[in-house]
Every structure is written in C-alpha cells, then in structure tokens.
Amino acid sequence: MRFLAPLRDSYPAARLWLACWLGLAGACHPGGDCAAVEHVLVNRNGGLQRLSGEVLEEDSVGSLLLATDEGGLWPISADSIEERTSDSAPLVRLDGDQLGARLREELGENFQLHDSKNYIVCFNTTQAYAKWCSSLLERLQKAFISFWKKKGCDIEQPEEPLAVLVFGDRRSYERYAKQDLGGSVGNAIGYYSLQTNRIVMYDLTGSQSLRRQTNRRGKLQDITALLRQPAAEPLVATVVHEATHQIAYNCGLQKRYVDNPVWLSEGMAMYFETPDLRSNRSWRGIGLVNYARWDLFVQNDRAGKNGTLKDLIASDDRFRNGRTAVDAYAEAWAWNYFLIKWRGKDYVDYLDTLRAKPLLRYDSPAQRVADFEKHFGDLAELEEEFVRRMRRID
C-alpha cells in the first residue's frame, strides 16, 4: 500500500495495553441469587493480599478466575494461593457509596471523593481537576453508548459507578501503579487495570503543585487553559483512551478474558481518543482523524515498515515488543477507523462473535483470521478497499 498524505508531528504511545472488563459474568447485584463467596489469601508481588468473590472459572489444579464485589476480575494461579475458605453468603456488588468508602479506606484519609452520575473519582489533587476528569468521562460515556446503539449494539449504561483514581503527582502514582504494572510503570502515564476495574492516573496538569506555588492555579479555568495547549494533546488522549477501555468492558460491548485481539481493542480506543483542543474541554467528538497515528502509518508505509493485515489480525506480538509497538498502534488505528466508518455492520457482527467466545480460551492464528474473514471477506479485496477509501484523508 502507498499513501500520499502530508506528515504532521506525532507523539509516542505512552500507555501499556491491559485487557479490560465487561462485567461480572454471573455476579450478583442486590437481590440476586449467587454462589457462595470464596475468600482467598494470595501471594502477590512478594506480599499477601486477601481477595473475596465468586469463582467464575476453576481448572483441575485449582487456579481461579475470581469476580469481586467492586467489579474486579482476578486470575489467580494455584501456586500463589496460601489459604482458601468459603461461606454461604452471596456476592453482592458494591453500590456507589460503598465503593467510595472502600477506596478511601484503601488509599487513606488524604484522599477525597467526587461523585458524578456514572463515576466515583478518588483523588488527592485539586477538586477542580477531579471535576474536570469526571466531566470529560461523563461526556465520553454518554457519547460512546449513543454511538454504538445507533450502530445496532445491544449495550447499556453500567449499572454501578466506575472507579477512577487520580494521584496528585507522578511519584505517588508510580508507587501505587507498581502493584499492577510492575517494572512497566515508567511507560504508562495512566492505565485501566484488568484486575481491579479501575482507571488509575495522576494530575497531568500539576495543578496541585501550581496551586501551592502561586496560590492561584488549580481552578477549573486554569486547568482548561493548560489542557488546550498543544503539549497537552497526548495527555488528554490518554485519559480518553483508558476510559474507553473501561466503558467498553462495562457496558456489554466487549467481554473480558476472551480472545479480544489487541489490534481491535486498542484501535477502538484510539478511534475515540482524538483530542480537540479547539473545544473548551479538550475533547468533544468521536471518529475524528487521529493524525498522530495516521501520519505515522503513512510514513511507515512509504518506508515499507508496515506489517500485513493478516499479521495484525493473527498475532499480538508486535504490540508487546517495544521496538514495534508504536508502529502497530498506528496500523490498529488506521484499520479500526476504516472498518468502523465504512464496514460498521460487519464490525458490530465481528464484536458479537468475539463476545460469544469462552473465557480464558485463546484462539490459534488461523482461527483469528477465519473469524475476521467470516465478517469482512477476503483480505486482499479488503486491503484494496482500504487503500481506496483511506486515500481521501488529507
């Protein structure tokens, strides 16, 4: 493929891909009938952690997939289990007040809560920044669900509020993030945790520090001004990107711990992430051309560096290799943009196929390609259509 499009400056990917969460398959909401709760003491990162929840899957050696009351979904290997007991009480999902109390108990009294319709933001930065985040996420969720419903998806707004943790500075964020990301924490300025169902980030504007220094910063108008600067573009994109993952796996669009190809999940998040610095809230719409990704794709195409569509579908390896991940992300954005925009019904049907797959079963490369071709047809013909339509981007 060869494209002729102007190149613009691009920013590097600054996030770690994590598998995301649909909801508690079989988990209980108040009044529902559920299995007994299991209490598991787990050796995690050299320390002990107690988890309680409903067992969704268990293999012959005792490894578990455990759904917790706050929306977590934990794969636990048998050799990490130090102790395991059960009781007759059903698993009941935490409501918003209970979730907020849990977060504050965990993080400490210097954290505050900001509640909105669909989110609980637990933070130790400024109230204004927490409100800005909440406002952005509410607008994103409303737009996201409306977008996919118009395309015929049977999805619903999450029943319980979603958790967002905002740390006042990078150092405290990294201390917390190490338990989820380990040594990869330095590569991520925000992430969505597959296990806890939380978005975790830090105040990207530094408003807490600025307020202490000047006794002026930290107001909503100051934050808005900072986030309208070009340098803030990747920061806003990261917040939207990770929030897109969280929404997708909590509204029913995708199902967690089935074989969701990385190119699909990441490309979809990039389709929604594109900032609009002309807006007073830095983001306002869906499906804008993500020029940072597109221009890199075009540049790599000219240099013969892009992989084939078949390779992108069949394997996630290029996303997990630091030398090829940024390029693979650009290809994922380009293909998701094309498929959502011009093959939307097929895309929705493909999502249905993926969602119906069994938990913790991963397909062969050949099966991945077969599933894709079932909905989108011959790869060579699709690539011809891709080139023809995407050349219109300027």
Secondary structure, DSSP 8 states (H G I E B T S, - for coil): ------------------------TT---TT----EEEEEEEEETTEEEEEEEEEEEE-TT--EEEEETTS-EEEE-GGGEEEEEEEEEE-----HHHHHHHHHHHH-TT-EEEE-SSEEEEESS-HHHHHHHHHHHHHHHHHHHHHHHHTT------SS-EEEEEESSHHHHHHHHHHHHGGGGGG-SEEE-TTT-EEEEE-TT-HHHHHHHHSSTTSHHHHHHHHTSGGGHHHHHHHHHHHHHHHHTTTTSS-TTS---HHHHHHHHHHHH---TTSTTS---SS---HHHHHHHHHHHHTT----HHHHHH--GGGGSTTTHHHHHHHHHHHHHHHHHHSHHHHHHHHHHHHTS-TT----HHHHHHHHHHHH--HHHHHHHHHHHHTT--
